[in-house]
Amino acid sequence: MASSPTNSGKLAPIFRAVIEIAFIIFLFYANLLMGEFTHSSRQGKSLASAIYDEFTFTNLGIAVVSGLIGYVVFEYLRKKV
């Protein structure tokens, strides 16, 4: 079978960057939520209220900046090692 040519070679680094940054953001929110839920569960709050408290524009900004910094650091280390 003949394979059809694609431009996935040009987009592969972009997809990898998006996936790595999204994973770092996921880890940031998971850690933030775990800490908030552990802290707030003593006061009788639910998981839904902990989630509501954590998804703010400030936290999103911190998560995106952390994701970008993490991506740059990992790319640097990947090329050095």
N, C-alpha and C positions, 0 to 999 in steps of 0.2 A: 504494500500500500504506500502510496506517495503521501508524504505529509505536506500540509499547506504551510507556507511561510507566514510567520507572525512577527510582530514587533515586540514580543515579550522580553527580549534581551535589553531593550532600552528602559522598559518599565519595571523590570525586576528589582533594581536597587531602590526605586521609589516605594514599591510595595513592601520591601523588606524594612525600609525606614519607618513607614507608617505602622507596620505590625509591631516593630520593636518599641516605638514610642507609645503606641496604644497599650502594650503590655506593661510598660513602666507606669503609665497612668493608672492602669488597673491595679497594680501592686500598691501604688500610693493610696488610692481610695480604699482598698481592702485593709491596709494597715490603719488608716485614719478611722475607718468605720469600726474596726475591731477595738481600737482604743476608746472610741466614743461610746460604743455599746457596752463595753465592760464598765466604763465609768458611770454611764447613765442608768444601767440596769439596777444599780443599788438604790436609785431614787424612784423605782417603779415605772420608768419609761419603757416603751416598747421599741422593737427593732425599727418600726416605721418612723417613729419620732427621731431615732438616731440617724436614720438615712436622710430625713428631712433636714436635720441640723448640719449634715456634712456636705450636701450638694449645693454649694454656693459659688458665686462667680470668683470670689477670692481663692477658694480651694481649687477651682478649675484652672485659674491662672497659675497657681503654684504647681499644679500637676503637669500642665503643659510645659512650663519652663523646666521643671525637673526632668520631664521626658526628653526634651531636646538636649539638655546638658548630659543626661545619661547616654543618649544615643551618640553624641559626639565623643564622649569618653570611651565608650565601647568600640566605636569605629577606630579611634586612635590606637587603643590597645590591640585590636584585631590586626591592624596593619603593622604594628611594632613586633608582635609576637609571631 
